[in-house]
Amino acid sequence: MNILIIDEMHSSITPLLEAKGFKVNYSPKITRAEIEDIIADYEGLIIRSKTPMDKPLLEKAIKLKFIGRAGAGLDKIDLDYIEEHGIKLFHAPEGNRDAVAEHAVAMLLMLFNNLQKADNEVRQGIWDREGNRGEELQGKTVGIFGYGNMGRAFARRLSGFGVNVIAYDKYLEHYSDEYATEATFEEIQREADVLSIHVPLTMETRNFFTTEVLGDFSKPFYLINTARGEVINLETLNETLEKGILKGALLDVLENEKLHALTALQKRSFEKLVTRKDVLFTPHIAGWTFQSYEKINEVLVSKISGEFLVE
């Protein structure tokens, strides 16, 4: 079975696949036009997020039996087309869920303890203890929106902090466990001091968090988004921060991560956000550790070989 890899991957991917009997063409620099020229020769395709898997491209993949997504998000794949044509889909959220969970905790602790501000001040010779008095996580209620791989991993990381963790997932039932208690979204709106988002980008979740939805929370709260930026737009973030609905925002993702190509409105909104001390940014690196880079390969190859064993 021939597999085409069209994105940069950890170097372990080729030997892992070849050990299972697959033939691999590792072409991380390939262009879309080049993919379209050769895709008809391959039964397998492994991707990250560079090239959308849309109908015009997939129609040329006449032998394609599976797509492997090295990561969690599936929003750039035409799911209806691959289901209609019997193309299997594998992804690897198990590979970076621990990295995402640790990153979310790190951002929360960084804001609560003024770590960025304090570090900058000390480097300038400012020794201000009172101005950097921190906020404890213990005793707070953390709401988790989406209790899949990422949400569960985040809840596990919180278990030693003495917090009350409640989780809402529209597509699960009876999912309370030792780390979180099942809740309705209304209960999260009523109780949460912190809300962490862990859902994929779908038609349902795109722009889900409007000013109205966030305004229905019963008290000001902190928002963490390590999922997809498009679930809440930049203007909404500004508005809810200015109104005191949000006490702070921890953002690993943005609605448009191509900062050189922001719309005029997005640019104005982003420029407002970057002036705020109650907002922290990271450049979509929550799941981007040295360990997850390799673990994603292991998870993906295990799933592919379990379905298409060719040894």
Sequence and secondary structure as in RCSB ss.txt:
>XXXX:A:sequence
MNILIIDEMHSSITPLLEAKGFKVNYSPKITRAEIEDIIADYEGLIIRSKTPMDKPLLEKAIKLKFIGRAGAGLD
KIDLDYIEEHGIKLFHAPEGNRDAVAEHAVAMLLMLFNNLQKADNEVRQGIWDREGNRGEELQGKTVGIFGYGNM
GRAFARRLSGFGVNVIAYDKYLEHYSDEYATEATFEEIQREADVLSIHVPLTMETRNFFTTEVLGDFSKPFYLIN
TARGEVINLETLNETLEKGILKGALLDVLENEKLHALTALQKRSFEKLVTRKDVLFTPHIAGWTFQSYEKINEVL
VSKISGEFLVE
>XXXX:A:secstr
 EEEE S   TTHHHHHHHTT EEEE TT  HHHHHHHGGG SEEEE SSS B HHHHTT TT  EEEESSS  T
TB HHHHHHTT EEEE HHHHHHHHHHHHHHHHHHHHTTHHHHHHHHHTT   SGGG     TT EEEEE  SHH
HHHHHHHHTTTT EEEEE TT SS   SS EE  HHHHHHH SEEEE     TTTTT S HHHHHTSSS EEEEE
 S GGGS HHHHHHHHHTTSEEEEEES  S   GGG  HHHHHHHHHHTT TTEEE  S TT  HHHHHHHHHHH
HHHHHHHS   
